[in-house]
Amino acid sequence: MNDKEFKGLLGEVCEDCCSAEQYCTLKELILSEHPTPRFLVQLKCIEKFKYEKSKELNKDIGWNAAHFMWVDEGYAAKFAQEFKEGMHIKDIYFKIRPKN
């Protein structure tokens, strides 16, 4: 993934918390660490999952529980099957959890 593509992925990952026009500490931290695109996409999917599960249960389940549920409910394995570099986060998440 080239720099332009990676920055586009960061825009997707940070779209809910960082404006494209403003400086974003989160984006800068991610850029300095340069994690794999697969890691970033799965992390964002887990965040979406955490939000949906928390809403279903009327309480914040927290990151730790979200990670365990992600694995236990088979979403990590499904992610591994479906992930292809360059996929948009919303597209892969819909493939993994189509009902949401």
SULFENSUL-V553949 format. One record per residue. N is the residue number from 1. PHI is phi in degrees with one decimal (none if undefined). NEAR is the number of other C-alpha atoms within 8 Angstrom. D_FIRST is the distance of its C-alpha to the first C-alpha in whole Angstrom. Layout:
((N:PHI:NEAR:D_FIRST) (N:PHI:NEAR:D_FIRST))
//
This chain:
((1:none:5:0) (2:-79.7:5:4) (3:-60.1:6:7) (4:-65.1:6:8) (5:-65.5:9:6) (6:-63.6:10:6) (7:-65.8:8:10) (8:-64.6:8:10) (9:-62.6:10:10) (10:-60.1:10:12) (11:-60.1:9:14) (12:-66.8:9:15) (13:-61.5:11:15) (14:-100.9:10:18) (15:-61.0:9:20) (16:-83.3:5:23) (17:-126.5:5:23) (18:-131.8:10:22) (19:-72.0:8:23) (20:-64.5:7:20) (21:-85.8:4:23) (22:-105.0:6:24) (23:-64.3:7:23) (24:-133.0:8:21) (25:-60.2:6:22) (26:-58.6:8:20) (27:-60.9:9:17) (28:-65.1:8:18) (29:-63.1:8:18) (30:-63.8:10:15) (31:-60.1:8:13) (32:-71.3:6:16) (33:-83.4:6:15) (34:45.4:6:11) (35:-68.2:8:12) (36:-69.0:6:9) (37:-56.4:9:8) (38:-58.9:8:11) (39:-60.9:8:13) (40:-63.0:10:13) (41:-66.1:10:13) (42:-65.7:9:16) (43:-60.6:8:18) (44:-67.0:10:18) (45:-63.0:10:19) (46:-64.6:11:22) (47:-61.9:10:23) (48:-62.8:8:24) (49:-60.5:10:26) (50:-57.8:13:27) (51:-62.9:9:28) (52:-65.9:8:30) (53:-64.4:10:32) (54:-61.5:11:33) (55:-65.5:9:34) (56:-59.3:6:36) (57:-94.2:7:38) (58:55.6:6:39) (59:-160.9:6:37) (60:-74.2:9:34) (61:-79.8:10:33) (62:81.3:7:31) (63:-66.5:8:28) (64:-61.1:7:29) (65:-63.2:8:31) (66:-60.3:14:28) (67:-63.1:9:26) (68:-62.9:8:29) (69:-65.4:8:30) (70:-56.5:12:26) (71:-75.0:10:27) (72:-61.2:7:30) (73:-88.0:6:30) (74:87.0:8:27) (75:-72.7:10:24) (76:-64.3:8:22) (77:-65.4:8:23) (78:-66.0:9:22) (79:-59.8:11:19) (80:-59.1:7:18) (81:-74.1:6:20) (82:-90.7:9:18) (83:-64.7:9:14) (84:-138.0:5:12) (85:-55.3:7:8) (86:100.6:5:8) (87:-68.9:8:12) (88:-76.8:8:14) (89:-57.3:11:15) (90:-62.9:6:19) (91:-67.1:8:18) (92:-70.1:12:18) (93:-63.3:10:20) (94:-65.0:10:23) (95:-67.1:8:22) (96:-80.0:10:23) (97:-129.1:7:26) (98:-64.4:7:27) (99:-75.7:4:30) (100:-107.7:4:29))
//
